[in-house]
Amino acid sequence: MADAGDHLYIAETPSEVKNAKGLHMVTQNTPNGQKVQILLEELAAAYGTQWTYTVINISTNEQKKEWFLRLDPNGRIPILIDNNQKPPFPVMETSAELLYLLKEYDKEDKFGFKDEFERSQALQWLFFWHGSGAPYQGQVNHFTKAAPEKIPYAITRYRNETLRVYGVIEIHLSGKYTGSPREYLAGKGKGKYSVADIGTWPWIKGWERSGFTKEEMSELPHLLQWIDRIAERDAVKKGIGEKYIQ
């Protein structure tokens, strides 16, 4: 009887992927890749979690080849394969990957929450950025840098929407309506660094690269402080560092 995971790998699958033991990630050092890279580095620092990784070049459409699509039919990095499960278990979509790693590898909820209301708050902000932030900022990058022609309406629309989403996070961090400023997106009091922050920060930290001005960002002082606060973490530095650059 064929193993239930036999369909995952073919001859063209890179050997370091199909022969990997334990956790393996296929990634590139983009904001989406960095989300999972950062959490893995945090888990390594907290628990000694081990994993291996393969860096690909998405500009060559490597992620659209059959070997990759067997792991993630959507053809997007990163993809996480847990070979500790039998058969190996692939996980696609960054927020789902973060939550999978929380459940399986963060037994003390160092980057999550045991309290159900705090956990709900983390999910709210994680999903808010995944659904409302990253798509808008991604379109800013596309229409300002990659589109074959400049379309002013598209650029203006997506810039304004991204700034609006930034503003929502600014309201939350500033405590505008609660009277209590926060340091992190989820958790009681000032909050606790969690997957909500990890799933959001890699995109927002690139505001300048996306073409937003210092004048525009000056209206968001709590957001800027949050960016700097997270950037100081050693695991964050490693998670966006040279080891993930091909």
Helices and strands as residue ranges (DSSP letters): G 6-8, H 15-18, E 23-27, H 31-47, E 51-55, G 58-60, G 62-64, H 66-69, E 79-82, E 89-91, H 94-105, H 116-128, I 129-133, H 134-141, I 142-146, H 152-174, H 195-198, H 201-204, H 214-217, H 221-231, H 234-239, G 242-244
